Amino acid sequence: MKKILLLLGAVLCLLSCEKIAETRVVDLARLTGDYEVRDGETLTGILDGPYKITIADGATVTLNNAVIYGLNDRNCKWAGITALGDATLVLEASNIVKGFYDDYPGIYVPEGKTLTIRGSGKLDASSSGYAPGIGSENVFGSNAGNIVIEEGTIRADGGKGSAAIGSGWDCSCGDITIRGGSVIAIGGEDGAGIGSGYEADCGNITISGGTVHAEGGEDGAGIGCGHMATCGTITISGGEVTSRTEFDGAGIGSGCGDDTDEDEGATSTCGDIIISGGTVVVNTHSILAAAAIGSGQEACCGNILISGGTVVADGGFKSAGIGTSEKGSVGNITITKGVTQVSVTKWDEETPHSIGGGKDYVSIGTVTVGDKVGPVSESPFVYKP
């Protein structure tokens, strides 16, 4: 009996010690050097030094009133938080994470791995200059993995040439998935709000819930490609999504495809755009050319399918609401009877279609709205089956 009690006591002690390790709180203000955060730990406090904070592969880590504020020191070439593999961040209270040097993001996840963000707290993520808020570094060949946002209130800002959430200049990232929470993504110059940076690439972008507001930087899409960049399929099946852009990138779709005479033939290309639910409001009423949903100026996108939800698409200068901007190309455009309502406007009478091609468009596929086949010139145009 005595042996059994001793054995039971040892087991309880191990379980208790394990529980303590799982809930260990790390005060950033007390660190005196670099630190690798382990599974189950909580970061809190203000980091008081140029220390590199990494997350162990496979770890779930909580941020609770944590502040990691990089000061753009060229001797500290690392992100505010660097995941070493798959990682999950649980947000509690209010948190700020900023990269330490201008080419490094607030939060970086390595190529082929996945960063998941959840919790009820807040996160403000940014670089100190040129990198994304969440995503890749802004260093050639330093690509990022997948980004999944499930919960939380998140604000991400991209630096020059970078998306707010996604890839930096001439880099790539994997898929970007938003399932819930409240997300504000403000892209840097030439970068998308959510997607790829300048001359960069990202995988598929999927939004199935939450409240999402995305703004592209100059010549970048709100959701999709940066300037002269590419991205995969853009799918929206739920949530409340608003997107806008500046200058020649689409609200949802591809960024501007041209640059200078030296880059003749350059383009920006996104995959298909699929909207099957939610409320989607895209306003690109700007003084320069940008379709609300479709291609940026002199750029391309795949097919556009809208089969559900409520959609408002206001095109920019010389641009369709749904389709192409000036000198752009798009595949087939299909709006089915499953939608609640689709409201579309074009910029002016120089633009041939509200659904179809912008001024001097290069090509469009077949346009089908309900039972009718052919581009729509009426503006404003409302389809409510």
Residue pairs with C-beta under 8 A, 6 or more apart in sequence:
21 38
21 40
22 39
22 40
23 40
23 42
24 38
24 40
24 41
24 42
25 41
25 42
25 44
25 64
26 35
26 37
26 41
26 42
26 43
26 44
27 44
27 45
28 43
28 44
28 45
28 46
28 47
28 48
28 53
28 66
28 67
28 68
29 45
29 46
29 47
29 48
30 45
31 47
31 48
31 49
31 51
32 49
32 51
33 49
33 51
34 51
34 52
34 53
34 54
35 51
35 52
35 53
35 54
36 54
36 55
36 56
36 84
37 43
37 53
37 54
37 55
37 56
37 59
37 61
38 56
38 59
39 56
39 58
39 59
39 60
39 61
40 59
40 60
40 61
41 59
41 61
41 62
42 61
42 62
42 63
42 64
42 92
43 53
43 61
43 62
43 63
43 64
43 66
44 63
44 64
44 65
44 66
45 65
45 66
45 67
46 67
46 69
47 53
47 66
47 67
47 68
47 69
50 71
50 73
50 75
50 76
50 100
52 76
52 78
52 82
52 100
53 68
53 80
53 81
53 82
54 81
54 82
54 83
54 84
55 61
55 81
55 82
55 83
55 84
55 87
56 84
56 85
57 83
57 84
57 85
57 86
57 87
57 113
58 85
58 86
58 87
59 87
59 88
60 87
60 88
60 90
61 87
61 88
61 89
61 90
62 89
62 90
62 91
62 92
62 119
63 89
63 90
63 91
63 92
63 95
63 97
63 119
63 121
63 123
64 92
64 93
64 95
64 121
65 92
65 93
65 94
65 95
66 95
66 96
66 97
67 95
67 96
68 80
68 81
68 96
68 97
68 98
69 80
69 96
69 98
70 76
70 80
70 98
70 99
70 100
70 101
70 104
70 128
71 100
71 128
72 100
72 101
72 102
72 128
72 129
73 100
73 101
74 101
76 100
76 101
77 100
77 101
77 103
77 104
78 99
78 100
78 101
78 104
79 99
79 100
79 104
79 105
79 106
79 107
79 108
79 131
79 137
80 97
80 98
80 99
80 100
80 104
80 105
80 106
80 107
80 125
81 89
81 97
81 106
81 107
81 108
82 108
83 107
83 108
83 109
83 110
83 113
83 115
84 110
85 110
85 113
86 113
86 114
86 115
87 109
87 113
87 114
87 115
87 116
88 115
88 116
88 117
88 118
89 107
89 115
89 116
89 117
89 118
89 119
89 123
90 118
90 119
91 117
91 118
91 119
91 120
91 121
91 122
91 123
91 151
91 152
91 153
92 119
92 120
92 121
93 121
93 122
94 121
94 122
94 124
95 121
95 122
95 123
95 124
96 123
96 124
97 106
97 107
97 123
97 124
97 125
97 126
98 106
98 125
98 126
98 127
98 128
99 105
99 106
99 126
99 127
99 128
99 131
100 128
101 128
101 129
102 127
102 128
102 129
102 130
102 131
102 138
102 159
103 127
103 129
103 130
103 131
103 137
103 138
103 139
103 168
104 127
104 128
104 131
104 137
104 138
104 139
105 125
105 127
105 131
105 132
105 133
105 134
105 135
105 136
105 137
105 138
105 162
105 168
106 125
106 126
106 127
106 132
106 133
106 134
106 156
107 115
107 125
107 133
107 134
107 135
108 135
108 136
108 137
108 144
109 115
109 135
109 144
109 145
109 146
109 147
110 144
110 145
111 143
111 144
111 145
111 172
111 174
112 145
112 174
113 145
113 146
114 145
114 146
114 147
114 148
114 174
115 134
115 145
115 146
115 147
115 148
116 148
116 149
116 150
117 123
117 147
117 148
117 149
117 150
117 151
117 152
117 154
117 181
118 150
118 151
118 152
119 151
119 152
120 151
120 152
121 152
121 153
122 152
122 153
122 154
122 155
123 152
123 153
123 154
123 155
124 154
124 155
124 156
125 133
125 134
125 154
125 155
125 156
125 157
126 133
126 156
126 157
126 158
126 159
127 133
127 138
127 157
127 158
127 159
127 162
128 159
129 159
129 160
130 138
130 159
130 160
130 161
130 162
130 168
130 169
130 188
131 137
131 138
131 158
131 159
131 162
131 168
132 138
132 156
132 158
132 159
132 162
132 163
132 164
132 165
132 166
132 167
132 168
132 191
132 197
133 155
133 156
133 157
133 158
133 164
133 165
133 185
134 147
134 154
134 156
134 164
134 165
135 144
135 147
135 162
135 163
135 165
135 166
135 167
135 168
135 173
136 142
136 143
136 144
136 166
136 167
136 168
136 171
136 172
136 173
136 197
136 200
137 144
137 168
137 171
138 159
138 161
138 162
138 168
138 169
138 171
138 197
139 168
139 171
140 170
140 171
141 171
142 171
143 167
143 171
143 172
143 173
144 166
144 167
144 171
144 172
144 173
144 174
145 173
145 174
146 173
146 174
146 175
146 176
146 177
146 203
147 165
147 166
147 173
147 174
147 175
147 176
147 177
148 177
148 179
149 177
149 178
149 179
149 180
149 181
149 183
149 210
150 179
150 180
150 181
151 180
151 181
152 181
152 182
153 181
153 182
154 181
154 182
154 183
154 184
155 184
155 186
156 164
156 165
156 183
156 184
156 185
156 186
157 164
157 186
157 188
158 164
158 165
158 166
158 185
158 186
158 187
158 188
158 191
158 193
158 197
158 217
159 168
159 188
160 188
160 189
160 190
160 191
160 217
161 168
161 169
161 188
161 189
161 190
161 191
161 197
161 198
161 226
162 168
162 169
162 187
162 188
162 191
162 197
162 198
162 200
162 226
163 185
163 187
163 188
163 191
163 192
163 193
163 194
163 195
163 196
163 197
163 200
163 202
163 220
163 226
164 185
164 186
164 187
164 188
164 191
164 192
164 193
164 194
164 214
165 176
165 183
165 185
165 193
165 194
165 195
166 173
166 176
166 191
166 192
166 194
166 195
166 196
166 197
166 200
166 202
167 173
167 195
167 196
167 197
167 200
167 201
167 202
167 226
168 191
168 197
168 200
169 190
169 197
169 198
169 199
169 200
170 197
170 198
170 199
170 200
171 197
171 200
171 201
172 196
172 200
172 201
172 202
173 196
173 201
173 202
173 203
174 202
174 203
175 202
175 203
175 204
175 205
175 206
175 232
176 194
176 195
176 202
176 203
176 204
176 205
176 206
177 205
177 206
177 207
177 208
178 194
178 206
178 207
178 208
178 209
178 210
178 212
178 239
179 208
179 209
179 210
180 209
180 210
180 239
181 210
181 211
182 210
182 211
182 212
183 194
183 210
183 211
183 212
183 213
183 214
184 213
184 214
185 193
185 194
185 212
185 213
185 214
185 215
186 193
186 214
186 215
186 217
187 193
187 194
187 195
187 197
187 214
187 215
187 216
187 217
187 220
187 222
187 226
188 197
188 217
188 220
189 217
189 218
189 219
189 220
190 197
190 198
190 217
190 218
190 219
190 220
190 226
190 227
190 255
191 197
191 198
191 200
191 216
191 217
191 220
191 226
191 227
192 214
192 216
192 217
192 220
192 221
192 222
192 223
192 224
192 225
192 226
192 229
192 231
192 249
192 255
193 214
193 215
193 216
193 217
193 220
193 221
193 222
193 223
193 243
194 205
194 212
194 214
194 222
194 223
194 224
195 202
195 205
195 220
195 221
195 223
195 224
195 225
195 226
195 229
195 231
196 202
196 224
196 225
196 226
196 229
196 230
196 231
196 255
197 220
197 226
197 229
198 220
198 226
198 227
198 228
198 229
199 226
199 227
199 228
199 229
200 226
200 229
200 230
201 229
201 230
201 231
202 230
202 231
202 232
203 231
203 232
204 231
204 232
204 233
204 234
204 235
204 271
205 223
205 224
205 231
205 232
205 233
205 234
205 235
206 234
206 235
206 236
206 237
207 223
207 235
207 236
207 237
207 238
207 239
207 241
207 278
208 236
208 237
208 238
208 239
209 238
209 239
209 278
210 239
210 240
211 239
211 240
212 239
212 240
212 241
212 242
212 243
213 241
213 242
213 243
214 222
214 223
214 241
214 242
214 243
214 244
215 222
215 243
215 244
215 245
215 246
216 222
216 223
216 226
216 243
216 244
216 245
216 246
216 249
216 251
216 255
217 226
217 246
218 227
218 246
218 247
219 226
219 227
219 246
219 247
219 248
219 249
219 255
219 256
219 296
220 226
220 227
220 229
220 245
220 249
220 255
220 256
221 243
221 245
221 249
221 250
221 251
221 252
221 253
221 254
221 255
221 270
221 296
222 243
222 244
222 245
222 249
222 250
222 251
222 252
222 282
223 234
223 241
223 243
223 251
223 252
223 253
224 231
224 234
224 249
224 250
224 252
224 253
224 254
224 255
224 270
224 301
225 231
225 249
225 253
225 254
225 255
225 268
225 269
225 270
225 296
225 299
226 249
226 255
226 268
227 249
227 255
227 256
227 259
227 268
228 255
228 256
228 257
228 258
228 259
228 263
228 266
228 267
228 268
229 254
229 255
229 268
230 268
230 269
230 270
231 254
231 270
231 271
232 270
232 271
233 271
233 272
233 273
233 274
233 302
234 252
234 253
234 270
234 271
234 272
234 273
234 274
235 274
235 275
235 276
236 252
236 274
236 275
236 276
236 277
236 278
236 280
236 309
237 275
237 276
237 277
237 278
237 308
238 277
238 278
238 309
239 278
239 279
240 278
240 279
241 278
241 279
241 280
241 281
242 280
242 281
242 282
242 283
243 251
243 252
243 280
243 281
243 282
244 251
244 282
244 283
244 284
245 251
245 284
245 286
245 290
245 316
246 286
247 256
247 286
247 288
247 290
248 255
248 256
248 288
248 289
248 290
248 296
248 297
248 298
248 325
249 255
249 256
249 268
249 290
249 296
249 297
250 284
250 290
250 291
250 292
250 293
250 294
250 295
250 296
250 299
250 301
250 325
251 282
251 283
251 284
251 290
251 291
251 292
251 293
251 313
252 273
252 280
252 282
252 292
252 293
252 294
253 270
253 273
253 291
253 293
253 294
253 295
253 296
253 299
253 301
254 268
254 269
254 270
254 294
254 295
254 296
254 299
254 300
254 301
254 328
255 268
255 296
255 299
256 268
256 296
256 297
256 298
256 299
257 266
257 267
257 268
257 269
257 295
257 296
257 297
257 298
257 299
257 300
257 328
258 264
258 266
258 267
258 297
258 298
259 266
267 298
267 299
267 300
268 295
268 296
268 299
268 300
269 299
269 300
269 301
270 295
270 300
270 301
270 302
271 301
271 302
272 301
272 302
272 303
272 304
272 305
272 331
273 293
273 294
273 301
273 302
273 303
273 304
273 305
274 304
274 305
274 307
275 293
275 305
275 306
275 307
275 308
275 309
275 311
276 305
276 306
276 307
276 308
276 309
276 338
277 308
277 309
278 309
278 310
279 309
279 310
280 309
280 310
280 311
280 312
280 313
281 311
281 312
282 292
282 293
282 311
282 312
282 313
282 314
283 292
283 312
283 314
284 290
284 291
284 292
284 314
284 315
284 316
284 319
285 314
285 315
285 316
285 347
286 316
286 317
287 316
287 317
288 297
288 316
288 317
289 296
289 297
289 316
289 317
289 318
289 319
289 325
289 326
289 358
289 359
290 296
290 297
290 315
290 316
290 317
290 319
290 325
291 315
291 316
291 319
291 320
291 321
291 322
291 323
291 324
291 325
291 328
291 358
292 313
292 314
292 315
292 316
292 319
292 320
292 321
292 322
292 344
293 304
293 311
293 313
293 321
293 322
293 323
294 301
294 304
294 320
294 322
294 323
294 324
294 325
294 328
294 330
294 333
295 301
295 323
295 324
295 325
295 328
295 329
295 330
296 325
296 328
297 319
297 325
297 326
297 327
297 328
298 326
298 327
298 328
299 325
299 328
299 329
300 328
300 329
300 330
301 328
301 329
301 330
301 331
302 330
302 331
303 330
303 331
303 332
303 333
303 334
303 365
304 322
304 323
304 330
304 331
304 332
304 333
304 334
305 334
305 336
306 322
306 334
306 335
306 336
306 339
306 342
307 334
307 335
307 336
307 338
307 339
308 338
308 339
308 340
309 339
309 340
310 339
310 340
310 341
310 342
311 339
311 341
311 342
311 343
312 343
312 344
313 321
313 322
313 342
313 343
313 344
313 345
314 321
314 344
314 345
315 321
315 322
315 323
315 325
315 344
315 345
315 346
315 347
315 351
315 354
315 358
316 325
316 347
317 326
317 347
317 348
318 325
318 326
318 347
318 348
318 350
318 351
318 358
318 359
318 360
319 325
319 326
319 328
319 346
319 347
319 351
319 358
319 359
320 344
320 346
320 351
320 353
320 354
320 355
320 356
320 357
320 358
320 361
321 344
321 345
321 346
321 354
321 355
321 379
321 381
322 333
322 335
322 342
322 344
322 354
322 355
322 356
323 330
323 333
323 353
323 355
323 356
323 357
323 358
323 361
323 364
323 367
323 375
324 330
324 356
324 357
324 358
324 361
324 362
324 364
325 358
326 358
326 359
326 360
326 361
327 358
327 359
327 360
327 361
327 362
328 357
328 358
328 361
328 362
329 361
329 362
329 363
329 364
330 357
330 363
330 364
330 365
331 364
331 365
332 365
332 366
332 367
332 368
333 355
333 356
333 364
333 365
333 366
333 367
333 368
334 366
334 367
334 368
335 342
335 355
335 368
335 369
335 370
335 383
336 370
337 370
337 385
338 385
339 383
339 385
340 384
341 382
341 383
341 384
342 369
342 382
342 383
342 384
343 380
343 381
343 382
343 383
344 354
344 355
344 376
344 379
344 380
344 381
344 382
344 383
345 354
345 379
345 380
345 381
346 353
346 354
346 358
346 379
350 359
351 358
351 359
351 379
352 358
352 359
352 361
352 375
352 377
353 367
353 375
353 376
353 377
354 376
354 377
354 378
354 379
354 380
354 381
355 367
355 369
355 375
355 376
355 381
356 364
356 367
356 375
356 376
356 377
357 364
357 375
364 375
366 373
367 373
367 374
367 375
367 376
369 376
369 383
370 383
370 385
